[in-house]
């Protein structure tokens, strides 16, 4: 039974990692690519680490797996947010189909132009 659970978690995690990779290939701009890779990649790594913790079955391996999951869930979204914000302020263009630019409103109309010069 444990082997089936581990195999299922590994397959589920690998599927989410594949979805993250496809998101990086298919999304139209940097910002949507980062969103796809950080969210799906974090879920994939979390599921894979959960499978590792269950497979080895001792307290030490489980604790390490949980610490790795916590590390990824705390750092990946924050890092993606900071990189995307830096790219926005550096002038990386948004996709033509973007309907709203909420950061432009938050920063003010001239903040981005001042930082570029």
Backbone torsions as a table, in degrees:
resi	resn	phi	psi	omega
1	UNK	NA	-40.9	179.9
2	UNK	-64.0	-37.4	179.7
3	UNK	-64.6	-38.1	178.2
4	UNK	-67.2	-40.6	178.7
5	UNK	-63.7	-45.4	179.1
6	UNK	-63.4	-43.6	179.4
7	UNK	-63.2	-40.5	177.9
8	UNK	-64.4	-43.2	178.6
9	UNK	-66.0	-39.2	177.2
10	UNK	-64.2	-42.3	178.8
11	UNK	-65.7	-41.7	179.1
12	UNK	-64.2	-43.7	178.2
13	UNK	-65.0	-41.4	178.3
14	UNK	-65.6	-35.7	176.7
15	UNK	-62.9	-43.0	179.5
16	UNK	-68.3	-33.9	175.6
17	UNK	-67.7	-37.2	175.6
18	UNK	-64.8	-41.8	177.4
19	UNK	-62.1	-39.8	177.2
20	UNK	-62.7	-42.9	179.4
21	UNK	-65.4	-41.4	177.5
22	UNK	-65.9	-35.5	176.4
23	UNK	-62.8	-39.2	177.9
24	UNK	-65.2	-38.2	-179.6
25	UNK	-75.2	-34.9	-170.3
26	UNK	-96.9	-23.3	-176.0
27	UNK	-72.0	150.0	-169.8
28	UNK	-81.1	-24.4	-178.0
29	UNK	-141.4	174.1	-175.9
30	UNK	-57.5	-41.5	-173.0
31	UNK	-69.7	-42.5	177.8
32	UNK	-73.1	-31.4	175.4
33	UNK	-64.1	-42.7	179.7
34	UNK	-65.7	-37.5	179.3
35	UNK	-64.7	-44.9	-179.5
36	UNK	-64.4	-44.8	-176.7
37	UNK	-70.8	-37.8	-176.8
38	UNK	-73.7	-41.8	-178.0
39	UNK	-73.0	-52.7	-178.1
40	UNK	-69.6	-37.0	178.2
41	UNK	-64.7	-40.0	178.5
42	UNK	-65.1	-43.2	177.9
43	UNK	-65.0	-39.8	178.6
44	UNK	-63.8	-46.8	178.6
45	UNK	-63.2	-40.9	178.9
46	UNK	-60.5	-42.8	179.6
47	UNK	-68.7	-40.4	177.5
48	UNK	-63.1	-42.1	179.5
49	UNK	-67.7	-34.3	175.4
50	UNK	-63.3	-41.0	176.7
51	UNK	-63.4	-40.5	178.4
52	UNK	-62.7	-44.9	179.6
53	UNK	-61.4	-40.2	179.2
54	UNK	-71.5	-38.8	-177.9
55	UNK	-61.5	-47.9	-177.3
56	UNK	-77.2	-28.8	167.3
57	UNK	71.1	-2.4	176.8
58	UNK	-100.1	166.2	-174.1
59	UNK	-64.8	-38.6	-177.5
60	UNK	-65.5	-46.8	178.9
61	UNK	-64.6	-40.3	178.1
62	UNK	-64.1	-40.8	178.8
63	UNK	-66.3	-41.1	177.4
64	UNK	-63.4	-42.1	178.9
65	UNK	-62.8	-43.2	178.7
66	UNK	-65.9	-36.3	176.4
67	UNK	-66.7	-38.9	177.6
68	UNK	-65.7	-42.6	177.6
69	UNK	-60.5	-46.8	179.6
70	UNK	-62.0	-41.4	178.6
71	UNK	-59.9	-47.7	-179.9
72	UNK	-65.1	-42.9	-178.7
73	UNK	-67.8	-25.1	177.9
74	UNK	-88.0	-34.8	-171.8
75	UNK	-97.2	-36.4	-175.4
76	UNK	-62.5	-47.3	178.7
77	UNK	-66.2	-37.0	179.5
78	UNK	-67.7	-43.6	178.9
79	UNK	-64.2	-42.2	178.5
80	UNK	-63.4	-40.0	178.6
81	UNK	-63.2	-45.1	-178.1
82	UNK	-68.1	-39.4	178.0
83	UNK	-65.9	-42.6	179.0
84	UNK	-64.8	-40.1	179.1
85	UNK	-66.0	-41.3	177.8
86	UNK	-64.6	-40.0	178.1
87	UNK	-64.8	-40.4	178.5
88	UNK	-62.1	-45.9	-179.3
89	UNK	-69.8	-24.0	177.3
90	UNK	-81.0	-8.6	175.8
91	UNK	98.6	17.1	176.2
92	UNK	-64.3	127.3	-174.4
93	UNK	-71.2	145.9	173.6
94	UNK	-78.9	160.8	175.6
95	UNK	-63.6	146.2	-177.8
96	UNK	-61.4	-27.5	-179.0
97	UNK	-83.5	3.7	179.4
98	UNK	-67.5	126.0	-175.9
99	UNK	-89.6	-35.5	-178.5
100	UNK	-131.0	143.8	175.1
101	UNK	-120.9	83.5	-175.0
102	UNK	-70.1	-28.3	179.0
103	UNK	-68.8	-32.5	177.7
104	UNK	-62.3	-40.6	178.0
105	UNK	-67.3	-41.3	-178.5
106	UNK	-65.8	-41.9	-177.8
107	UNK	-78.8	-19.8	-174.4
108	UNK	96.5	156.3	-172.2
109	UNK	-62.2	-38.6	-172.6
110	UNK	-101.5	-1.2	-175.2
111	UNK	-63.2	-43.5	-178.5
112	UNK	-65.7	-41.9	-179.6
113	UNK	-66.1	-37.4	177.4
114	UNK	-64.3	-38.9	-179.2
115	UNK	-71.7	-26.9	179.9
116	UNK	-75.8	-28.1	-176.7
117	UNK	-92.1	NA	NA
